[in-house]
Structures are given as structure tokens and as C-alpha cells.
């Protein structure tokens, strides 16, 4: 009877390594965006393929996190009440009132 244990073990290790590489690559592409309300604000987050990722009102202190693979568009009605955090950087929307921001 032929011995196949070594062959199978090597193939399983190779397949496992390839899967791990794909998982790491996929995780590197995801970049969470956290929206932070400093007052009541309506927000709609639209993904690359026009998919609505979030549509709702945030109240003061509330946070909403979405995973963005590529770019997203953030629409809001009170920009002065909305902050965004990504990759450890926190920033305002850059305008008060109604607006939209394209995040790459």
C-alpha cells in the first residue's frame, strides 16, 4: 500500500497558506469608516456599486461603522453634527448644513 501521508500533509499546508494569503489580502482592502454624531444628523452611506450601506438618523454620541472596500459617498443634512474616523484619523465633514463627501 503506497504512503500518501506526506503528500497530503504538504498539500494541506500549501492550500492553507494560500487561503491565509487571500484572507489577509481581503482584510487589507477593508477600511472601516466610523461616523460619529455630535448632534442629531441624517446620514446615508452609499457604496461603490450604489448600494445603500446605511440610511438613518444618528443622535448625539451615536456611532455607525461600515466596512468600505473602495470609495463611499456620505450624504448628510447637518454636516456640523458629523465627524468621521478612519485609520485612526478623526475629521469633520468640512461644511455645515446639507452636503456630501466622497471618501476614497
C-alpha positions in Angstrom: 0.0 0.0 0.0 1.5 3.4 -1.0 2.2 6.0 1.6 0.3 9.3 0.9 0.5 10.9 4.3 3.4 13.2 3.4 1.9 14.2 0.1 -1.4 15.1 1.7 0.2 17.0 4.6 2.2 19.1 2.2 -0.8 19.8 0.0 -2.9 20.8 3.0 -0.2 23.1 4.2 0.1 24.7 0.8 -3.7 25.1 0.4 -3.9 26.6 4.0 -1.1 29.1 3.2 -2.9 30.2 0.0 -6.2 30.6 1.9 -4.5 32.6 4.6 -2.9 34.9 2.0 -6.3 35.6 0.4 -7.8 36.4 3.9 -5.0 38.8 4.7 -5.4 40.5 1.3 -9.1 40.8 1.8 -8.7 42.3 5.3 -6.2 44.8 4.0 -8.7 46.0 1.5 -11.4 46.7 4.1 -11.0 50.0 5.8 -13.7 50.7 8.4 -15.3 54.1 8.5 -16.9 55.2 11.7 -19.3 58.1 11.7 -19.7 59.9 15.0 -22.7 62.2 15.6 -22.1 65.3 17.7 -25.7 66.3 17.4 -28.7 64.9 15.5 -27.9 64.2 11.8 -29.5 62.3 9.0 -26.9 60.2 7.1 -26.9 58.0 4.0 -23.8 56.0 3.1 -23.7 54.8 -0.5 -21.1 52.1 -1.6 -19.2 51.9 -4.8 -22.0 49.9 -6.6 -24.7 52.4 -5.5 -25.6 50.0 -2.6 -27.0 51.8 0.4 -24.8 50.8 3.3 -26.7 52.9 5.9 -29.7 55.2 5.8 -30.9 56.7 9.1 -30.6 59.3 11.8 -27.8 59.4 14.3 -28.2 61.2 17.6 -25.5 62.9 19.7 -22.9 60.4 20.8 -24.1 57.7 18.5 -21.6 55.9 16.2 -22.1 53.9 13.0 -19.3 51.8 11.5 -19.2 50.4 8.0 -16.6 48.5 6.2 -15.6 50.1 2.9 -13.7 48.2 0.3 -13.4 51.1 -2.1 -14.9 54.5 -2.0 -18.1 55.5 -0.4 -20.3 58.6 -0.6 -21.6 60.0 2.7 -24.7 62.3 2.4 -25.9 64.3 5.4 -28.2 67.1 6.4 -26.2 68.7 9.1 -22.5 68.4 8.4 -21.6 70.4 11.5 -23.0 67.5 13.6 -21.0 64.7 11.9 -17.4 63.5 12.4 -15.7 60.7 10.5 -13.0 58.4 11.8 -10.8 56.2 9.5 -7.4 54.7 10.1 -7.1 56.5 13.4 -7.7 59.9 11.9 -10.8 61.9 13.0 -12.1 64.7 10.9 -15.2 66.8 10.3 -17.2 66.9 7.2 -15.8 70.2 6.2 -19.2 72.0 5.9 -22.3 72.7 7.8 -25.8 72.0 6.5 -26.6 69.7 3.7 -23.7 68.1 1.9 -21.9 65.0 0.7 -18.4 63.7 0.9 -16.7 61.2 -1.3 -14.3 59.1 0.8 -11.7 57.1 -1.1 
